[in-house]
Amino acid sequence: MIIGGGFAGVWSAAGAALARGERNLRITLIAPNEHLVLRPRLYEPEPDLAKVELERICGPIGVEHLRASVSTIDTARCVVVADEREIGYDRLVLAAGSRLVTPQGLPGAERLFDIDTLGGALRLTEHLRGRKNCSVVVVGAGFVGLEAATALAGRGQVVLVDRSEVIGAPLGPGPREQIESALEMLGIERRLGTTVTAVGDGCAVLSDASRLEADAVVWSAGMRASKLTRQISSRLDPLGRVPVDRWLRAVPPGVFVAGDTAAAPFDAEHTVMQACQHATPLGKVAGYNAVADLLGLPLRDFTPGPYVTCLDLGGAGGVFTRGWDRRVMASGADGAAIKKRINQAIHPPVDDARAILAAADRVRIELPFFPLTEDTAIPAT
Ligand SMILES: Cc1cc2nc3c(=O)[nH]c(=O)nc-3n(C[C@H](O)[C@H](O)[C@H](O)COP(=O)(O)OP(=O)(O)OC[C@H]3O[C@@H](n4cnc5c(N)ncnc54)[C@H](O)[C@@H]3O)c2cc1C
């Protein structure tokens, strides 16, 4: 049984189907959504295109999709409760993902927009549709906030607000120069060392008491793993993720964890990122191992490929980095071209069992468009 229909859940299903082969074993994916949402593309002008019908992936590989939401996981009894129905499992993969943390108690919080979910991105698109020269305040200058701000820059005046004194703090200093010059080029105003303390009708109030005109305030600060993780472990990491071993097993017997809910070791110094780049191989290994464990087959190690980052910077192109110090390998138009190819590459194969299962068998990321092969050593940082 797999909980979640995001990248990790879908690839767990494919990994499980790969390990199952011709054997008679039921694989069920439980998720309320009808589509896999390609969250990394939700900053695009037409977010409704960033989705893939789950049935086109699950159907061909013989995985049942149960449209429901899980409220309880009882690892002692090996049952979950989905839409008030109790269902037993032999092996479980938790892949319920993450959500944006919205501020508690912020006056006017109900007026905030986000691009965290398909519904959120569509709401923002609709809200701004047809408006000329709109003013937008984006809160959070990390991965998501930078893509949101630079994508919206063509629409009018964008102000980027962050508590940190530097732009792109979570990305470190590696790509900062490229990001700064992109923001400069796009005319995006930066208000650093501040945050939004209230959202009014058509305005945002900042912690330095200044007031900004805002047709929309887009919140993009902070992600946290699904609360279901609390039912698996009492030792969650600061992102709310379950610690797992290199086979992606959690402590309760028969439970594997993948994607944004898993604090899996990447190397001696790092755990994986809450990123599709890691959710995909985590899913492939967790699903495979859940079935292999049940059938008494050897488990697969989680051996992720080199860590890379690619940011879309709208009209200023993109920036592509590699390594945990995020050394810039390409920027401007070259960076944008790589991002475009990544956004195509994350689209899973559909309607074709052989192609889906073959992809499930390839765990390390492939970057055919960049000279970074599996053998390319990334110097330790
Ligand atoms: C705007 C944006 C840009 C991003 N850009 C990048 C990028 O450039 N590169 C990158 O690598 N990553 C990027 N990410 C992060 C990436 O999208 C996530 O890391 C990835 O989606 C995680 O996949 P997941 O399957 O673990 O979780 P999710 O995508 O969160 O999917 C979780 C699934 O679980 C289901 N679920 C949740 N709760 C329950 C429940 N109780 N019962 C049943 N099902 C449940 C959900 O409906 C969903 O189907 C971006 C994210 C956003 C929002």
The ligand as a Tripos MOL2 file, in Angstrom:
@<TRIPOS>MOLECULE
LIG
   53    58     1     0     0
SMALL
NO_CHARGES

@<TRIPOS>ATOM
      1 C1          6.4510   25.9180   -6.7880 C.3       1 LIG1
      2 C2          7.3400   24.7410   -6.5160 C.ar      1 LIG1
      3 C3          8.5220   24.6240   -7.2410 C.ar      1 LIG1
      4 C4          9.3580   23.5310   -7.0050 C.ar      1 LIG1
      5 N1         10.4860   23.4270   -7.7530 N.ar      1 LIG1
      6 C5         11.2700   22.3310   -7.6240 C.ar      1 LIG1
      7 C6         12.4080   22.1660   -8.4640 C.ar      1 LIG1
      8 O1         12.7440   23.0230   -9.2870 O.2       1 LIG1
      9 N2         13.1350   21.0370   -8.3200 N.ar      1 LIG1
     10 C7         12.8040   20.0690   -7.4160 C.ar      1 LIG1
     11 O2         13.4890   19.0520   -7.3550 O.2       1 LIG1
     12 N3         11.7330   20.2070   -6.6020 N.ar      1 LIG1
     13 C8         10.9580   21.3120   -6.6810 C.ar      1 LIG1
     14 N4          9.8600   21.4590   -5.8630 N.ar      1 LIG1
     15 C9          9.6090   20.4690   -4.7980 C.3       1 LIG1
     16 C10         8.8750   19.2470   -5.3250 C.3       1 LIG1
     17 O3          7.7260   19.6360   -6.0200 O.3       1 LIG1
     18 C11         8.5100   18.3440   -4.1690 C.3       1 LIG1
     19 O4          9.6990   17.9970   -3.5030 O.3       1 LIG1
     20 C12         7.8340   17.0790   -4.6790 C.3       1 LIG1
     21 O5          6.6050   17.4040   -5.2430 O.3       1 LIG1
     22 C13         7.6620   16.0790   -3.5540 C.3       1 LIG1
     23 O6          6.9700   14.9590   -4.0320 O.3       1 LIG1
     24 P1          6.1690   14.0440   -3.0250 P.3       1 LIG1
     25 O7          5.5460   12.9820   -3.8380 O.co2     1 LIG1
     26 O8          7.0350   13.6480   -1.8920 O.co2     1 LIG1
     27 O9          5.0650   14.9900   -2.3910 O.3       1 LIG1
     28 P2          3.8640   15.8240   -2.9910 P.3       1 LIG1
     29 O10         4.1730   16.3610   -4.3270 O.co2     1 LIG1
     30 O11         3.5370   16.7860   -1.9010 O.co2     1 LIG1
     31 O12         2.6920   14.7680   -3.1460 O.3       1 LIG1
     32 C14         2.0480   14.2440   -2.0000 C.3       1 LIG1
     33 C15         0.8890   13.3930   -2.4080 C.3       1 LIG1
     34 O13         0.3320   12.8010   -1.2480 O.3       1 LIG1
     35 C16        -1.0790   13.0180   -1.2310 C.3       1 LIG1
     36 N5         -1.4990   13.0580    0.1540 N.ar      1 LIG1
     37 C17        -1.2210   14.0030    1.0770 C.ar      1 LIG1
     38 N6         -1.8280   13.6990    2.2290 N.ar      1 LIG1
     39 C18        -2.4980   12.5430    2.0300 C.ar      1 LIG1
     40 C19        -3.3190   11.7270    2.8420 C.ar      1 LIG1
     41 N7         -3.5880   12.0530    4.1280 N.pl3     1 LIG1
     42 N8         -3.8610   10.6160    2.3120 N.ar      1 LIG1
     43 C20        -3.6010   10.2670    1.0280 C.ar      1 LIG1
     44 N9         -2.8240   10.9970    0.2170 N.ar      1 LIG1
     45 C21        -2.2800   12.1310    0.7050 C.ar      1 LIG1
     46 C22        -1.2360   14.3390   -1.9670 C.3       1 LIG1
     47 O14        -2.5570   14.4890   -2.4200 O.3       1 LIG1
     48 C23        -0.2300   14.1450   -3.0940 C.3       1 LIG1
     49 O15        -0.7690   13.3250   -4.0770 O.3       1 LIG1
     50 C24         9.0020   22.5500   -6.0430 C.ar      1 LIG1
     51 C25         7.8190   22.6850   -5.3120 C.ar      1 LIG1
     52 C26         6.9910   23.7570   -5.5290 C.ar      1 LIG1
     53 C27         5.7230   23.9010   -4.7460 C.3       1 LIG1
@<TRIPOS>BOND
     1     1     2 1
     2     2     3 ar
     3     2    52 ar
     4     3     4 ar
     5     4     5 ar
     6     4    50 ar
     7     5     6 ar
     8     6     7 ar
     9     6    13 1
    10     7     8 2
    11     7     9 ar
    12     9    10 ar
    13    10    11 2
    14    10    12 ar
    15    12    13 ar
    16    13    14 ar
    17    14    15 1
    18    14    50 ar
    19    15    16 1
    20    16    17 1
    21    16    18 1
    22    18    19 1
    23    18    20 1
    24    20    21 1
    25    20    22 1
    26    22    23 1
    27    23    24 1
    28    24    25 2
    29    24    26 1
    30    24    27 1
    31    27    28 1
    32    28    29 2
    33    28    30 1
    34    28    31 1
    35    31    32 1
    36    32    33 1
    37    33    34 1
    38    33    48 1
    39    34    35 1
    40    35    36 1
    41    35    46 1
    42    36    37 ar
    43    36    45 ar
    44    37    38 ar
    45    38    39 ar
    46    39    40 ar
    47    39    45 ar
    48    40    41 1
    49    40    42 ar
    50    42    43 ar
    51    43    44 ar
    52    44    45 ar
    53    46    47 1
    54    46    48 1
    55    48    49 1
    56    50    51 ar
    57    51    52 ar
    58    52    53 1
@<TRIPOS>SUBSTRUCTURE
     1 LIG1         1 GROUP 0 **** ****
